[in-house]
Amino acid sequence: MTDISVIARDARIGMPATRFLGPALGSLHMFFHRLGPVLARQLLLTGDIVTAESVEHRGVFTETCEPAHVTARARYWAEKAAKMPADGVVIAKEAFRLVEQSQAYQGEEVASYLFHAFGTNLQFSPGEFNFVKTRAQHGTKNAFRLRDEHFHVAEPDLT
């Protein structure tokens, strides 16, 4: 949840925790805020992982670039920001936070604790993927493989 973000085009973005027990609620508002409600909901409800390149056109990051250029581009943005008056930046950031909070983001921290309590007591019906149980039975590496196989849905051939 950086103020200015430079990300490699091949970076992978998603909410894989939704394939375990649900989203990491502490970061859900970040996904909503950064990616927008449509993409955030897609990732939340499907567990999909997308590349930064595939969402570059949405303007969700300050800059998306080739992996080899991330450090230089991040340094460029840091140097630009460092030239700004410190008090002005603090005032601007707090004003921005005030706008965010007026959009109901402030309740998520409390809700995350509440939903965590519910999430750790989830019951799984037959046919639903239970990562915790699968990990105990097959080990972590195989649990991830089985999780991805379970949630894979082939794209339809539209040709």
OpenMM code with the backbone's topology and positions (N, CA, C; nanometers):
from openmm import Vec3, app, unit

residues = "MET THR ASP ILE SER VAL ILE ALA ARG ASP ALA ARG ILE GLY MET PRO ALA THR ARG PHE LEU GLY PRO ALA LEU GLY SER LEU HIS MET PHE PHE HIS ARG LEU GLY PRO VAL LEU ALA ARG GLN LEU LEU LEU THR GLY ASP ILE VAL THR ALA GLU SER VAL GLU HIS ARG GLY VAL PHE THR GLU THR CYS GLU PRO ALA HIS VAL THR ALA ARG ALA ARG TYR TRP ALA GLU LYS ALA ALA LYS MET PRO ALA ASP GLY VAL VAL ILE ALA LYS GLU ALA PHE ARG LEU VAL GLU GLN SER GLN ALA TYR GLN GLY GLU GLU VAL ALA SER TYR LEU PHE HIS ALA PHE GLY THR ASN LEU GLN PHE SER PRO GLY GLU PHE ASN PHE VAL LYS THR ARG ALA GLN HIS GLY THR LYS ASN ALA PHE ARG LEU ARG ASP GLU HIS PHE HIS VAL ALA GLU PRO ASP LEU THR".split()
positions = [
    Vec3(0.0850, -0.1190, 0.0000),
    Vec3(0.0000, 0.0000, 0.0000),
    Vec3(0.0883, 0.1236, 0.0000),
    Vec3(0.1790, 0.1291, -0.0946),
    Vec3(0.2694, 0.2424, -0.1031),
    Vec3(0.1980, 0.3622, -0.1637),
    Vec3(0.2485, 0.4803, -0.1350),
    Vec3(0.1916, 0.6010, -0.1936),
    Vec3(0.2226, 0.6078, -0.3426),
    Vec3(0.3450, 0.5711, -0.3764),
    Vec3(0.3888, 0.5655, -0.5153),
    Vec3(0.4423, 0.4252, -0.5373),
    Vec3(0.3919, 0.3575, -0.6388),
    Vec3(0.4332, 0.2183, -0.6588),
    Vec3(0.4869, 0.1973, -0.7993),
    Vec3(0.6044, 0.1351, -0.8045),
    Vec3(0.6659, 0.0947, -0.9297),
    Vec3(0.6697, -0.0577, -0.9253),
    Vec3(0.6132, -0.1200, -1.0255),
    Vec3(0.5981, -0.2654, -1.0225),
    Vec3(0.6411, -0.3257, -1.1560),
    Vec3(0.7042, -0.4403, -1.1471),
    Vec3(0.7475, -0.5103, -1.2682),
    Vec3(0.6269, -0.5684, -1.3405),
    Vec3(0.6304, -0.5660, -1.4720),
    Vec3(0.5185, -0.6188, -1.5508),
    Vec3(0.4911, -0.7663, -1.5221),
    Vec3(0.5940, -0.8410, -1.4837),
    Vec3(0.5725, -0.9834, -1.4574),
    Vec3(0.5354, -1.0133, -1.3120),
    Vec3(0.5182, -0.9093, -1.2294),
    Vec3(0.4762, -0.9308, -1.0905),
    Vec3(0.3373, -0.9942, -1.0881),
    Vec3(0.3188, -1.0853, -0.9942),
    Vec3(0.1911, -1.1564, -0.9826),
    Vec3(0.1102, -1.0955, -0.8691),
    Vec3(-0.0175, -1.0722, -0.8964),
    Vec3(-0.1055, -1.0050, -0.8020),
    Vec3(-0.2269, -1.0938, -0.7792),
    Vec3(-0.2649, -1.1099, -0.6550),
    Vec3(-0.3830, -1.1905, -0.6280),
    Vec3(-0.4114, -1.2001, -0.4798),
    Vec3(-0.5128, -1.2764, -0.4477),
    Vec3(-0.5524, -1.3032, -0.3096),
    Vec3(-0.5575, -1.4540, -0.2900),
    Vec3(-0.4423, -1.5222, -0.2928),
    Vec3(-0.4458, -1.6675, -0.2822),
    Vec3(-0.5049, -1.7173, -0.1510),
    Vec3(-0.5072, -1.6331, -0.0490),
    Vec3(-0.5657, -1.6758, 0.0791),
    Vec3(-0.7138, -1.7103, 0.0652),
    Vec3(-0.7799, -1.6571, -0.0376),
    Vec3(-0.9216, -1.6899, -0.0554),
    Vec3(-0.9397, -1.8373, -0.0861),
    Vec3(-0.8337, -1.9048, -0.1309),
    Vec3(-0.8416, -2.0483, -0.1577),
    Vec3(-0.8160, -2.1301, -0.0317),
    Vec3(-0.7798, -2.0654, 0.0759),
    Vec3(-0.7598, -2.1353, 0.2035),
    Vec3(-0.8864, -2.1190, 0.2872),
    Vec3(-0.8962, -2.0034, 0.3518),
    Vec3(-1.0067, -1.9778, 0.4444),
    Vec3(-1.0782, -1.8467, 0.4176),
    Vec3(-1.0336, -1.7709, 0.3236),
    Vec3(-1.0936, -1.6407, 0.2952),
    Vec3(-0.9855, -1.5374, 0.2771),
    Vec3(-1.0217, -1.4138, 0.2469),
    Vec3(-0.9216, -1.3106, 0.2188),
    Vec3(-0.8461, -1.2697, 0.3440),
    Vec3(-0.7280, -1.2172, 0.3236),
    Vec3(-0.6532, -1.1559, 0.4328),
    Vec3(-0.7174, -1.0195, 0.4558),
    Vec3(-0.8065, -1.0133, 0.5514),
    Vec3(-0.8897, -0.8942, 0.5662),
    Vec3(-0.8105, -0.7684, 0.5960),
    Vec3(-0.6947, -0.7823, 0.6553),
    Vec3(-0.6142, -0.6644, 0.6817),
    Vec3(-0.5689, -0.5943, 0.5554),
    Vec3(-0.5693, -0.6650, 0.4415),
    Vec3(-0.5266, -0.6035, 0.3163),
    Vec3(-0.6395, -0.5917, 0.2145),
    Vec3(-0.7592, -0.6304, 0.2509),
    Vec3(-0.8706, -0.6261, 0.1568),
    Vec3(-0.8991, -0.4838, 0.1090),
    Vec3(-0.8958, -0.3889, 0.2007),
    Vec3(-0.9218, -0.2509, 0.1577),
    Vec3(-0.8128, -0.2016, 0.0633),
    Vec3(-0.6872, -0.2514, 0.0816),
    Vec3(-0.5802, -0.2124, -0.0084),
    Vec3(-0.6092, -0.2620, -0.1495),
    Vec3(-0.6560, -0.3866, -0.1610),
    Vec3(-0.6896, -0.4392, -0.2929),
    Vec3(-0.8044, -0.3591, -0.3533),
    Vec3(-0.9063, -0.3291, -0.2756),
    Vec3(-1.0202, -0.2514, -0.3247),
    Vec3(-0.9739, -0.1131, -0.3690),
    Vec3(-0.8939, -0.0502, -0.2846),
    Vec3(-0.8476, 0.0851, -0.3137),
    Vec3(-0.7531, 0.0879, -0.4324),
    Vec3(-0.6565, -0.0036, -0.4357),
    Vec3(-0.5544, -0.0009, -0.5392),
    Vec3(-0.6058, -0.0546, -0.6731),
    Vec3(-0.6801, -0.1658, -0.6696),
    Vec3(-0.7203, -0.2326, -0.7933),
    Vec3(-0.8590, -0.1942, -0.8411),
    Vec3(-0.9393, -0.1365, -0.7533),
    Vec3(-1.0772, -0.1039, -0.7883),
    Vec3(-1.1705, -0.2188, -0.7530),
    Vec3(-1.2984, -0.1881, -0.7379),
    Vec3(-1.3917, -0.2898, -0.6901),
    Vec3(-1.4120, -0.4080, -0.7839),
    Vec3(-1.4062, -0.3872, -0.9138),
    Vec3(-1.4338, -0.4965, -1.0076),
    Vec3(-1.3214, -0.5992, -1.0049),
    Vec3(-1.1965, -0.5549, -1.0209),
    Vec3(-1.0835, -0.6478, -1.0200),
    Vec3(-1.0650, -0.7081, -0.8808),
    Vec3(-1.0793, -0.6286, -0.7766),
    Vec3(-1.0645, -0.6813, -0.6405),
    Vec3(-1.1671, -0.7915, -0.6155),
    Vec3(-1.2893, -0.7709, -0.6579),
    Vec3(-1.3922, -0.8730, -0.6390),
    Vec3(-1.3600, -0.9986, -0.7201),
    Vec3(-1.3104, -0.9821, -0.8421),
    Vec3(-1.2718, -1.0983, -0.9239),
    Vec3(-1.1662, -1.1813, -0.8509),
    Vec3(-1.0628, -1.1151, -0.8007),
    Vec3(-0.9552, -1.1867, -0.7329),
    Vec3(-1.0052, -1.2485, -0.6027),
    Vec3(-1.0933, -1.1787, -0.5334),
    Vec3(-1.1483, -1.2271, -0.4076),
    Vec3(-1.2356, -1.3501, -0.4277),
    Vec3(-1.3182, -1.3494, -0.5291),
    Vec3(-1.4159, -1.4567, -0.5478),
    Vec3(-1.3639, -1.5754, -0.6285),
    Vec3(-1.2518, -1.5576, -0.6984),
    Vec3(-1.2001, -1.6670, -0.7806),
    Vec3(-1.0649, -1.7189, -0.7345),
    Vec3(-0.9915, -1.6407, -0.6575),
    Vec3(-0.8560, -1.6792, -0.6211),
    Vec3(-0.7589, -1.6635, -0.7363),
    Vec3(-0.8023, -1.5992, -0.8465),
    Vec3(-0.7156, -1.5797, -0.9623),
    Vec3(-0.5905, -1.5007, -0.9237),
    Vec3(-0.4837, -1.5264, -0.9976),
    Vec3(-0.3596, -1.4496, -0.9880),
    Vec3(-0.3393, -1.3874, -1.1257),
    Vec3(-0.3151, -1.2571, -1.1305),
    Vec3(-0.2940, -1.1882, -1.2574),
    Vec3(-0.1553, -1.1250, -1.2565),
    Vec3(-0.1057, -1.0918, -1.3738),
    Vec3(0.0218, -1.0212, -1.3811),
    Vec3(-0.0042, -0.8711, -1.3817),
    Vec3(0.0942, -0.7956, -1.3375),
    Vec3(0.0825, -0.6497, -1.3400),
    Vec3(0.0608, -0.6008, -1.4826),
    Vec3(0.1250, -0.6685, -1.5791),
    Vec3(0.1098, -0.6293, -1.7192),
    Vec3(-0.0363, -0.6382, -1.7636),
    Vec3(-0.1087, -0.7394, -1.7151),
    Vec3(-0.2475, -0.7571, -1.7590),
    Vec3(-0.3410, -0.6508, -1.7023),
    Vec3(-0.2985, -0.5795, -1.5978),
    Vec3(-0.3835, -0.4732, -1.5413),
    Vec3(-0.3202, -0.3351, -1.5572),
    Vec3(-0.2099, -0.3294, -1.6307),
    Vec3(-0.1379, -0.2018, -1.6492),
    Vec3(-0.2287, -0.0940, -1.7062),
    Vec3(-0.3139, -0.1303, -1.7994),
    Vec3(-0.4023, -0.0326, -1.8639),
    Vec3(-0.5026, 0.0298, -1.7671),
    Vec3(-0.5223, -0.0293, -1.6515),
    Vec3(-0.6161, 0.0240, -1.5523),
    Vec3(-0.5565, 0.1370, -1.4692),
    Vec3(-0.4242, 0.1554, -1.4807),
    Vec3(-0.3593, 0.2638, -1.4066),
    Vec3(-0.3607, 0.2427, -1.2560),
    Vec3(-0.3481, 0.1184, -1.2122),
    Vec3(-0.3562, 0.0909, -1.0693),
    Vec3(-0.2238, 0.1113, -0.9965),
    Vec3(-0.1149, 0.1255, -1.0704),
    Vec3(0.0148, 0.1515, -1.0110),
    Vec3(0.0710, 0.2795, -1.0712),
    Vec3(0.1592, 0.3458, -0.9983),
    Vec3(0.2189, 0.4683, -1.0506),
    Vec3(0.2887, 0.4398, -1.1825),
    Vec3(0.3639, 0.3296, -1.1828),
    Vec3(0.4350, 0.2937, -1.3050),
    Vec3(0.4546, 0.1426, -1.3092),
    Vec3(0.4318, 0.0854, -1.4252),
    Vec3(0.4582, -0.0561, -1.4502),
    Vec3(0.5675, -0.0612, -1.5558),
    Vec3(0.6743, -0.1369, -1.5286),
    Vec3(0.7879, -0.1358, -1.6204),
    Vec3(0.8527, -0.2736, -1.6273),
    Vec3(0.9534, -0.2855, -1.7104),
    Vec3(1.0269, -0.4105, -1.7227),
    Vec3(1.0981, -0.4395, -1.5901),
    Vec3(1.1100, -0.5660, -1.5522),
    Vec3(1.1726, -0.6003, -1.4235),
    Vec3(1.3103, -0.5372, -1.4026),
    Vec3(1.3906, -0.5295, -1.5058),
    Vec3(1.5256, -0.4738, -1.4925),
    Vec3(1.5251, -0.3240, -1.4633),
    Vec3(1.4138, -0.2574, -1.4858),
    Vec3(1.4068, -0.1125, -1.4678),
    Vec3(1.3419, -0.0700, -1.3363),
    Vec3(1.2919, -0.1653, -1.2574),
    Vec3(1.2162, -0.1303, -1.1363),
    Vec3(1.2998, -0.0470, -1.0404),
    Vec3(1.4215, -0.0877, -1.0123),
    Vec3(1.5038, -0.0152, -0.9147),
    Vec3(1.5298, 0.1281, -0.9595),
    Vec3(1.5690, 0.1465, -1.0840),
    Vec3(1.5983, 0.2817, -1.1342),
    Vec3(1.4736, 0.3680, -1.1344),
    Vec3(1.3603, 0.3126, -1.1757),
    Vec3(1.2367, 0.3914, -1.1798),
    Vec3(1.1879, 0.4240, -1.0381),
    Vec3(1.2024, 0.3298, -0.9452),
    Vec3(1.1633, 0.3568, -0.8063),
    Vec3(1.2510, 0.4656, -0.7462),
    Vec3(1.3797, 0.4610, -0.7768),
    Vec3(1.4713, 0.5647, -0.7281),
    Vec3(1.4320, 0.7013, -0.7844),
    Vec3(1.3953, 0.7051, -0.9129),
    Vec3(1.3498, 0.8301, -0.9752),
    Vec3(1.2313, 0.8883, -0.8982),
    Vec3(1.1299, 0.8066, -0.8716),
    Vec3(1.0117, 0.8555, -0.8005),
    Vec3(1.0462, 0.8959, -0.6571),
    Vec3(1.1347, 0.8224, -0.5916),
    Vec3(1.1750, 0.8574, -0.4549),
    Vec3(1.2470, 0.9916, -0.4525),
    Vec3(1.3332, 1.0151, -0.5503),
    Vec3(1.4046, 1.1430, -0.5565),
    Vec3(1.3078, 1.2582, -0.5818),
    Vec3(1.2078, 1.2354, -0.6672),
    Vec3(1.1066, 1.3400, -0.6913),
    Vec3(1.0309, 1.3719, -0.5633),
    Vec3(0.9881, 1.2669, -0.4925),
    Vec3(0.9113, 1.2875, -0.3695),
    Vec3(0.9960, 1.3534, -0.2618),
    Vec3(1.1250, 1.3196, -0.2578),
    Vec3(1.2137, 1.3754, -0.1555),
    Vec3(1.2327, 1.5259, -0.1710),
    Vec3(1.2075, 1.5809, -0.2874),
    Vec3(1.2220, 1.7246, -0.3098),
    Vec3(1.1023, 1.8045, -0.2586),
    Vec3(0.9941, 1.7356, -0.2249),
    Vec3(0.8729, 1.8034, -0.1786),
    Vec3(0.8913, 1.8502, -0.0346),
    Vec3(0.8227, 1.9599, 0.0047),
    Vec3(0.8337, 2.0071, 0.1438),
    Vec3(0.7701, 1.9049, 0.2388),
    Vec3(0.8450, 1.8652, 0.3416),
    Vec3(0.8012, 1.7587, 0.4321),
    Vec3(0.6650, 1.7888, 0.4965),
    Vec3(0.6456, 1.9109, 0.5463),
    Vec3(0.5187, 1.9442, 0.6106),
    Vec3(0.4025, 1.9351, 0.5117),
    Vec3(0.4258, 1.9784, 0.3893),
    Vec3(0.3218, 1.9716, 0.2876),
    Vec3(0.2837, 1.8280, 0.2549),
    Vec3(0.3837, 1.7403, 0.2511),
    Vec3(0.3572, 1.5987, 0.2244),
    Vec3(0.2757, 1.5381, 0.3379),
    Vec3(0.3120, 1.5680, 0.4622),
    Vec3(0.2379, 1.5150, 0.5767),
    Vec3(0.0932, 1.5625, 0.5728),
    Vec3(0.0728, 1.6903, 0.5460),
    Vec3(-0.0634, 1.7447, 0.5394),
    Vec3(-0.1408, 1.6774, 0.4263),
    Vec3(-0.0784, 1.6638, 0.3106),
    Vec3(-0.1462, 1.6011, 0.1969),
    Vec3(-0.1810, 1.4558, 0.2268),
    Vec3(-0.0885, 1.3813, 0.2875),
    Vec3(-0.1153, 1.2410, 0.3186),
    Vec3(-0.2280, 1.2273, 0.4204),
    Vec3(-0.2303, 1.3122, 0.5195),
    Vec3(-0.3374, 1.3045, 0.6203),
    Vec3(-0.4718, 1.3449, 0.5601),
    Vec3(-0.4714, 1.4418, 0.4701),
    Vec3(-0.5958, 1.4789, 0.4017),
    Vec3(-0.6454, 1.3619, 0.3176),
    Vec3(-0.5543, 1.2941, 0.2531),
    Vec3(-0.5898, 1.1768, 0.1727),
    Vec3(-0.6485, 1.0684, 0.2617),
    Vec3(-0.5843, 1.0433, 0.3781),
    Vec3(-0.6361, 0.9428, 0.4715),
    Vec3(-0.7756, 0.9792, 0.5208),
    Vec3(-0.8001, 1.1065, 0.5417),
    Vec3(-0.9323, 1.1506, 0.5851),
    Vec3(-1.0375, 1.1161, 0.4798),
    Vec3(-1.0041, 1.1394, 0.3542),
    Vec3(-1.0961, 1.1037, 0.2454),
    Vec3(-1.1172, 0.9524, 0.2436),
    Vec3(-1.0105, 0.8751, 0.2557),
    Vec3(-1.0230, 0.7285, 0.2587),
    Vec3(-1.1138, 0.6838, 0.3720),
    Vec3(-1.0918, 0.7379, 0.4896),
    Vec3(-1.1700, 0.6959, 0.6051),
    Vec3(-1.3167, 0.7325, 0.5913),
    Vec3(-1.3448, 0.8394, 0.5232),
    Vec3(-1.4854, 0.8767, 0.5027),
    Vec3(-1.5546, 0.7802, 0.4069),
    Vec3(-1.4740, 0.6957, 0.3393),
    Vec3(-1.5299, 0.5953, 0.2490),
    Vec3(-1.5415, 0.4602, 0.3172),
    Vec3(-1.5425, 0.4577, 0.4494),
    Vec3(-1.5687, 0.3392, 0.5314),
    Vec3(-1.4545, 0.2381, 0.5354),
    Vec3(-1.3311, 0.2784, 0.5076),
    Vec3(-1.2195, 0.1858, 0.5193),
    Vec3(-1.1824, 0.1604, 0.6656),
    Vec3(-1.2114, 0.2541, 0.7546),
    Vec3(-1.1645, 0.2434, 0.8918),
    Vec3(-1.2223, 0.1250, 0.9663),
    Vec3(-1.3347, 0.0711, 0.9261),
    Vec3(-1.3940, -0.0412, 0.9966),
    Vec3(-1.3312, -0.1748, 0.9660),
    Vec3(-1.2470, -0.1825, 0.8649),
    Vec3(-1.1949, -0.3123, 0.8239),
    Vec3(-1.1031, -0.3742, 0.9272),
    Vec3(-1.0259, -0.2946, 0.9972),
    Vec3(-0.9348, -0.3523, 1.0964),
    Vec3(-1.0129, -0.4266, 1.2036),
    Vec3(-1.1196, -0.3662, 1.2530),
    Vec3(-1.2030, -0.4322, 1.3534),
    Vec3(-1.2715, -0.5540, 1.2927),
    Vec3(-1.3240, -0.5382, 1.1725),
    Vec3(-1.3922, -0.6497, 1.1066),
    Vec3(-1.2969, -0.7652, 1.0810),
    Vec3(-1.1686, -0.7368, 1.0551),
    Vec3(-1.0744, -0.8450, 1.0263),
    Vec3(-1.0610, -0.9383, 1.1457),
    Vec3(-1.0608, -0.8847, 1.2671),
    Vec3(-1.0522, -0.9704, 1.3852),
    Vec3(-1.1791, -1.0546, 1.4001),
    Vec3(-1.2920, -0.9916, 1.3766),
    Vec3(-1.4192, -1.0623, 1.3867),
    Vec3(-1.4266, -1.1758, 1.2852),
    Vec3(-1.3959, -1.1469, 1.1592),
    Vec3(-1.4035, -1.2489, 1.0554),
    Vec3(-1.2956, -1.3560, 1.0715),
    Vec3(-1.1824, -1.3194, 1.1303),
    Vec3(-1.0806, -1.4211, 1.1565),
    Vec3(-1.1364, -1.5265, 1.2514),
    Vec3(-1.2075, -1.4806, 1.3541),
    Vec3(-1.2670, -1.5750, 1.4492),
    Vec3(-1.3647, -1.6687, 1.3787),
    Vec3(-1.4464, -1.6136, 1.2899),
    Vec3(-1.5384, -1.6985, 1.2151),
    Vec3(-1.4623, -1.7890, 1.1193),
    Vec3(-1.3611, -1.7344, 1.0518),
    Vec3(-1.2865, -1.8085, 0.9509),
    Vec3(-1.2110, -1.9269, 1.0063),
    Vec3(-1.1631, -1.9157, 1.1284),
    Vec3(-1.0886, -2.0276, 1.1849),
    Vec3(-1.1811, -2.1394, 1.2319),
    Vec3(-1.3102, -2.1156, 1.2274),
    Vec3(-1.4070, -2.2181, 1.2674),
    Vec3(-1.4916, -2.2646, 1.1504),
    Vec3(-1.4438, -2.2410, 1.0272),
    Vec3(-1.5193, -2.2804, 0.9091),
    Vec3(-1.5389, -2.4310, 0.9015),
    Vec3(-1.6535, -2.4711, 0.8520),
    Vec3(-1.6820, -2.6111, 0.8236),
    Vec3(-1.6829, -2.6260, 0.6718),
    Vec3(-1.6266, -2.7339, 0.6222),
    Vec3(-1.6198, -2.7559, 0.4787),
    Vec3(-1.7133, -2.8692, 0.4402),
    Vec3(-1.7913, -2.8461, 0.3363),
    Vec3(-1.8804, -2.9488, 0.2834),
    Vec3(-1.8020, -3.0396, 0.1903),
    Vec3(-1.8532, -3.1604, 0.1661),
    Vec3(-1.7850, -3.2488, 0.0704),
    Vec3(-1.7681, -3.1784, -0.0649),
    Vec3(-1.6490, -3.1924, -0.1233),
    Vec3(-1.6205, -3.1289, -0.2516),
    Vec3(-1.5585, -2.9905, -0.2383),
    Vec3(-1.5613, -2.9307, -0.1206),
    Vec3(-1.4962, -2.8014, -0.1002),
    Vec3(-1.3506, -2.8266, -0.0596),
    Vec3(-1.2617, -2.7411, -0.1051),
    Vec3(-1.1197, -2.7605, -0.0782),
    Vec3(-1.0842, -2.7041, 0.0581),
    Vec3(-1.0292, -2.7866, 0.1443),
    Vec3(-0.9864, -2.7469, 0.2786),
    Vec3(-0.8338, -2.7511, 0.2808),
    Vec3(-0.7708, -2.6346, 0.2666),
    Vec3(-0.6250, -2.6290, 0.2582),
    Vec3(-0.5595, -2.6799, 0.3856),
    Vec3(-0.6114, -2.6406, 0.5010),
    Vec3(-0.5493, -2.6796, 0.6273),
    Vec3(-0.5480, -2.8323, 0.6412),
    Vec3(-0.6597, -2.8969, 0.6127),
    Vec3(-0.6685, -3.0425, 0.6211),
    Vec3(-0.5789, -3.1083, 0.5158),
    Vec3(-0.5802, -3.0561, 0.3943),
    Vec3(-0.4986, -3.1119, 0.2866),
    Vec3(-0.3504, -3.0995, 0.3192),
    Vec3(-0.3117, -2.9872, 0.3764),
    Vec3(-0.1713, -2.9673, 0.4138),
    Vec3(-0.1295, -3.0688, 0.5202),
    Vec3(-0.2173, -3.0939, 0.6162),
    Vec3(-0.1864, -3.1916, 0.7208),
    Vec3(-0.1720, -3.3326, 0.6629),
    Vec3(-0.2525, -3.3638, 0.5615),
    Vec3(-0.2505, -3.4983, 0.5043),
    Vec3(-0.1403, -3.5188, 0.4011),
    Vec3(-0.1085, -3.4148, 0.3230),
    Vec3(-0.0187, -3.4311, 0.2085),
    Vec3(0.1076, -3.3458, 0.2124),
    Vec3(0.1223, -3.2615, 0.3127),
    Vec3(0.2376, -3.1718, 0.3195),
    Vec3(0.2091, -3.0414, 0.2463),
    Vec3(0.2860, -2.9394, 0.2786),
    Vec3(0.2605, -2.8051, 0.2251),
    Vec3(0.2762, -2.7984, 0.0741),
    Vec3(0.3868, -2.8506, 0.0215),
    Vec3(0.4116, -2.8419, -0.1227),
    Vec3(0.2987, -2.9074, -0.2020),
    Vec3(0.2602, -3.0271, -0.1639),
    Vec3(0.1514, -3.0953, -0.2343),
    Vec3(0.0174, -3.0267, -0.2118),
    Vec3(-0.0017, -2.9678, -0.0950),
    Vec3(-0.1274, -2.8970, -0.0682),
    Vec3(-0.1441, -2.7791, -0.1641),
    Vec3(-0.0353, -2.7056, -0.1902),
    Vec3(-0.0440, -2.5955, -0.2856),
    Vec3(-0.0759, -2.6468, -0.4258),
    Vec3(-0.0106, -2.7555, -0.4655),
    Vec3(-0.0382, -2.8137, -0.5972),
    Vec3(-0.1833, -2.8599, -0.6065),
    Vec3(-0.2308, -2.9306, -0.5050),
    Vec3(-0.3694, -2.9785, -0.5044),
    Vec3(-0.4688, -2.8638, -0.4998),
    Vec3(-0.4332, -2.7586, -0.4271),
    Vec3(-0.5191, -2.6395, -0.4230),
    Vec3(-0.5342, -2.5798, -0.5617),
    Vec3(-0.4216, -2.5610, -0.6299),
    Vec3(-0.4275, -2.5002, -0.7629),
    Vec3(-0.5006, -2.5894, -0.8621),
    Vec3(-0.4817, -2.7210, -0.8511),
    Vec3(-0.5556, -2.8130, -0.9390),
    Vec3(-0.7055, -2.8060, -0.9114),
    Vec3(-0.7423, -2.7980, -0.7846),
    Vec3(-0.8841, -2.7924, -0.7474),
    Vec3(-0.9522, -2.6676, -0.8031),
    Vec3(-0.8827, -2.5546, -0.7948),
    Vec3(-0.9448, -2.4286, -0.8341),
    Vec3(-0.9275, -2.3946, -0.9818),
    Vec3(-0.8520, -2.4746, -1.0549),
    Vec3(-0.8315, -2.4462, -1.1976),
    Vec3(-0.9603, -2.4702, -1.2752),
    Vec3(-0.9977, -2.3744, -1.3549),
    Vec3(-1.1098, -2.3868, -1.4464),
    Vec3(-1.0578, -2.3451, -1.5834),
    Vec3(-1.0636, -2.4348, -1.6796),
    Vec3(-1.0113, -2.4052, -1.8126),
    Vec3(-1.0969, -2.2988, -1.8814),
    Vec3(-1.0301, -2.2088, -1.9490),
    Vec3(-1.0997, -2.1073, -2.0280),
    Vec3(-1.1741, -2.1759, -2.1406),
    Vec3(-1.2932, -2.1297, -2.1761),
    Vec3(-1.3657, -2.1933, -2.2867),
    Vec3(-1.2989, -2.1611, -2.4199),
    Vec3(-1.3044, -2.2546, -2.5121),
    Vec3(-1.2532, -2.2335, -2.6461),
    Vec3(-1.3627, -2.1648, -2.7262),
    Vec3(-1.3435, -2.0391, -2.7576),
    Vec3(-1.4462, -1.9588, -2.8250),
    Vec3(-1.4235, -1.9497, -2.9769),
    Vec3(-1.3338, -2.0316, -3.0273),
    Vec3(-1.3069, -2.0243, -3.1725),
    Vec3(-1.3991, -2.1153, -3.2488),
] * unit.nanometer
topology = app.Topology()
chain = topology.addChain("A")
for resn in residues:
    res = topology.addResidue(resn, chain)
    for name in ("N", "CA", "C"):
        topology.addAtom(name, app.Element.getBySymbol(name[0]), res)
